[in-house]
Every structure is written in structure tokens, then in C-alpha cells.
Amino acid sequence: QFLQLIRFSHTVFALPFAGLACVLALTSPGIGELSPETILRRVVGVLLCMVFARSAAMAFNRLIDAEMDAQNPRTATRHLPAGQLGRAQVWSFFIVNCIAFEASCLLFLPNWLPIALSLPVLAWICGYSYAKRFTSAAHLWLGSALALSPICAWVALRGEAVLSSASDVLPASGLALAIAFWVAGFDIIYACQDADFDRKAGLRSFPARFGIAACLRSA
């Protein structure tokens, strides 16, 4: 039930980009000498962080949207509105994943950047859940949240190089931009299903504001 709640199968959408960032990070000059054990530990850390961060963000989204989901015929059968899971259960699941995410960041030590940046990253990806309440750019927010995956993977693997030169992270930025626009595009298409409901509920989205035809073109 929990895996269905967070659509765990969709986690695979982001993993290839984090994996590609890992390959780029390890093969670009300036990384210095890393032992095979350190490389393996950091790559495993990247995968764990992605799984736990996304699981936490999805659980938080379901909690924040539970009342609206109950009013929307398309989403009324989701786990919280349908009573298949209780709010206390989902809050516990969210907290456990946040703790596991923070613990996974310790795998990158002595590179301290991941643990230092972990709370801002978690706040940003969870903050998306509120976006439709005040901005039609919520789709871009979601895109930017997923676009953090290659940036974070890069910093986690190349912390020492990033500290010596902030421009070291630039190679991952192009990949991040591609992900941001890709995710925003398909989220706009996905949101077309709820254009009428969003207008009635006072929620902001591209389809609710600009209409479906214009949104499909922009996507």
C-alpha cells in the first residue's frame, strides 16, 4: 500500500539521470584519486538518497493534497481519501524516509556538502506540494525538483572538486536543465486532466489558466 501510495515504480524515471550524472562525475577531470570502496559507497549513497527523498516528497504530497483529492473524482480513490491508509501512518512513513535520507547522506563523508545541503533540498522538493495554491508555475517547480538529482549526484561524488571550484558543477547543469523542461512538459500534459477541477477549486495550473490547447503546445 505504501509503495502504491508514492508510486514507487515512477522512481525509476529519475534514476537514469542520477546514474548518468554519476558516470559524468567520475569520468570528468579534477575529481582526484578515489578508492574503489569510496566510489562504490558514494554511488550507493546517491541511489539511496534518491529513493528516500522521492518517497518522502510523494508521501508529503499525498498528505497535503488529501482533502482536495477527496473532492476530485479522478483522485478520490487514492489511499488517504479512500481510507486505505491513515494520516498517522503516512506521516510516520514520511518521517522515516526523511530520517533515512539524512542517514544516507552520511555515506558521502568526509564530503560534508550533501549533509549540509540535505535539509534545503528536502524542503524544496516537499515545497512543491503547496505550489498550485499560489503559482501557475507549479509544473516548473516540479521540474526543478527532479532536476536536482544530477546536481546532487555530482556534488556527492565530487565534493572535493566542487569546493575548490564552484564552476566544477557546470557539466551537470545542462543535464539538470533538460530534466527540468522534460518533467515540466509531461506534468503540464498530466494536469490537463484536472483543468476544470482546478478552476473550480481555485488551484493554479497551466491548463486551468491558459486552456488545454495552449498547454499542449507549450508542453
N, C-alpha and C positions, 0 to 999 in steps of 0.2 A: 504493500500500500504506500509506503514512504517513497519507494523508487518510482512508482507511478505518479505520486504527488508532485515530484520535482522533475518528472520526465527525464529520468536518468539516461535513457537512451540518447537524448539530444546532447549529452555531454560530449559525445564523440565528434560533434560538429566543430568544437574548439580545439580538440586535442591535436589534430594535424598541424594547426598553425603554431601551437606551442612547440610541437616536435620539430617543425621546420626552423623555428627560432633557435632551438637548442643546437641543431646542426650548424646553422649560420654562426652562432655564438662560438662554437667550439672550433670552427674552421677559419674564422677571421683572425688576422694578425693582432698581436698585442695582448692575448689572453694570458701569456706566461705559461709556466710549467705547472700542470695539474696532474696529480697521480690518477691512475685509472679508478681507484677507490673513491676519490673525491668527485670525479666526473660522474660515476655511477650514482653516488649519493645525491648529488645535485639534480641529476636528471629525474631520479625517483621523486625527489622533493618537488620538482616542477609539476609532475603528474598528480601527486597527492594534493598539492595546493590548488590545482585547477579543479579537481573533483570536489574537494571540501568547500572551496569558495563558491562554486556554482551551486552546489547543493544548499548552502546557507542562503544564498541570494534567492533561489527559487522558493525555498520554504518561507522566507520573509515576504516575498511577493504574494504567495497564497494567503498568508495571514492578513496582510494589509488590504488585499482585494476581496476578502471573503464575503463581505456584505454586498459589494457590487456584483460579485459572481453569482450570488443567490438571486439577484434581480434580473440577471441576463439569462434568457432561455438557453443560450449556447453553452454557458458555463455553470449552470445550476446543478449539474451532476458531478461537479468536481468534489474532491474528498471532503473539504470542510463544509461547503453548503449542504451536501448530501448527508452529512453526519457520519461518514465512514471513518473519519479521524477527528479527534477533539482538538480544540485550540491549545490546550495544555500539552498535548502530545507533540504538536507541530512546533510549539515554542521550544520544547525540550530538544527536539531534533535540530532546530536552528542553532541553539546554544552549543550543542555537542559538535556540530560541524564547524562553528566559529572557533571553538577551542582546538579542534583537530587541525584547522587551517593554521592557527597560530603556532601550534606544536610542530607542524610540518616545516614552517619557516626556519626552525632551529637547525634543520638539516644542512642549511647553507653556511652555517658558522665555520670559520671566522668571518665570512662575509656577512656583515651585520645589516646591510641595506634592506634585505627582504623583511626582517622582523621589524625594522624601523618604519617601513612603509606599509606594513600589513594592515594596520587599522585604517589609514586613509583609503587604501584600495578596497577594503571590505565596506567602508562607509559609502564609497562611490557606487559600487555595484548593487548594494542594497537600496541606495537612494533612488535608483531608477523606479522603484515601486510607487513613488509619490509623483513622478514626473507628469503623468497625464492629468494631474489635478491642477497644474499651473502652466504647462507649456505644450504646444503642439510639436515641439522638437523632441518629444519623448523617444521617438524612434532613433534619433541620432544619439541620445543618451545611452540607449541600449547598445548601439553600435560601438560607442566609445568604451563601454564597459567590457565588451568582449575583445575589443582592440587592445586592452591592457594585457592580454595573455602573452603575445610575443614580447612586449616591452618588459613585462615582469620576468619572463623566462630568460631574457637576455641579461637583465640586471642580476638575476640569481646566479647565473653561470659565470658572468664576467664582472662581478662586483669590484674586484681589484682594479680592472682596467677602466671601469666607469668612474671610479673615484679619482683616478689620475687624469681623466679627460672626459668631461660630460658629453662631448661630441661622439664618443665611442658608441653611444646608443643609437646613432642615426641610422645604421643599416636596418635596424628592426622597425624604424618608424614608417618606412614605406609599406612594409607588411601590415603594420597596425592600421594605416590609412585604408588599405584595401579591405581589411576586415570590417572596419567601421562602416564603410559605404555598402559593403555586401550585406551586413546584418541589418542596417537601416533600410535597405531596399526590400528585403524579404519581410521585415516587420511591418512596413507600410502596406504591403500586399496582404499580410495576415490580418491587419487591422481593418481592412475593408469589410470584413465580416460583421464588424460591430459599429459601423458608421452611424446607423440610425440610433442604436442604443447609446452610443457615446454622446450624441447630440442631446438626447432626452435626459441623460444623467448629468449633463454639464461637464463631461470629460473632454479633454482636448487631445485631438489626434489629427494627423494629416487628412484622413478621409472625412472626419467629422467637419473639418474646417473648409477644405478645398473641394470635396466631392471625389467620388471614386475614379472617374475618368482621368482627372488631373493627377491623382495619386498614382495610378498605374503608369502614367507617363513618367512621373518623377522617379518612381521605383526603378 
